[in-house]
Amino acid sequence: MTCFIYTAAALAEIAGCFSFWAWWRLEKSPLWLLPGLASLALFALLLSLVDTNAAGRAYAAYGGIYIAASLGWLWLVEGARPDRWDLAGAALCIAGASVILLAPRA
């Protein structure tokens, strides 16, 4: 379930941030900000659903998922294919997130 929550949170965060990008950098209507703000609120709610005792650990592990999801957005939404360095960096981040998430703890 954690993987699903992280993925949904990443998509919500990226969509919310992209609405600001579209408004500011692509000169879209300020109305783009309304769904963006809702999406960012959904992101915060979803991230709070992760089953952990420490918020910082949830956020740290989420970072790897966010990076990989951002590269997916780059490719699928913006039409720019990630290069091998993007993919290598994302793999390192996923490995780090896995260590944080899956480490045996007392």
N, C-alpha and C positions, 0 to 999 in steps of 0.2 A: 504494500500500500504506500510505503514511503516513496518509492520510485515514481508512482503515479502522481502523488502530491507534488513532488519536486518538479516533475515535468509540467504539470498544470500550472504551478506557480511560475515557472520560467516563462511559459507562453504568455501568462497574464502580465508579468513584469515587462517582457519585451514588447508586447503590444502597447502597453501603457506608455512606455518610454518612446516607442516609435511614434505615437500620436503627437508627442511634444516635438520630436524630430521633424515630423511632417509639417507641423504648424510653423515651426521656427525656420527650418532649413529648406523645406520644399515649398514654403509659402502657401500652405493649405489654410482653409478656414479655421478660425479659432474654435469652431464647433467640434473639431477633431479632439479638443482637449476634454470634452465631457465624457466620451467613452473611455478615453485614456485614464482619466482620474478614477473612473469606476473599475477599470482593469487593474490599476495599481492598488486599490483597496482590496480587490479580490486576491491579488498576489499576497498581500500582508495577511489576510485571513487564512489562505491556504498554507502559508509557511508556518503559521501558528498551530496547524493541525499535526505537524510532524511529531511522532512519538519519541520524545527525548526529554531529559531533565534539564538540559541547558540550552538556552536559546542560541548562544554563541556557537555551539557545536552544530546545531541545525543549520545555522547560516553559513558556517564554514563548509560543511559538506554540500550544501546547496550550490555553492560557488562553482563547483566542477560541472554540475548539471546545467547551470545557467550558461556557462561558456560553450558547452556543446550545443545547447539549444540555440544560442545566438548565431553559431555558425550554420545551423539548419535554417534559421531565419534569413541569414545572408544569402543562402543558396535559393531557397524556395520562394521568398518574398521579394528580395532585392535583385535576384537573378545573377548574382556573382558567385561563382563556384569557389569554395574554399580550396586553398592550395595545400601542399603537403605539410608546410610549416603550421598552418592553421590546424590541420588534423593531428599532427604530432603534439602540438600544445594542448589540444583538447583531450587527447589520450592521457597525457600526463596529469591533467586536472581531474579527469575521471578516476584515474588511479589514486590520486590523493584523496578525493572525496570518498572513495571506497574504503581506504584505510581509516578515515575518520568515522565513517558510518558503521563499518563491520568489525572494528577492533573489539576484542573481548574486554569487557569492563566488569568490575565487581559491582 
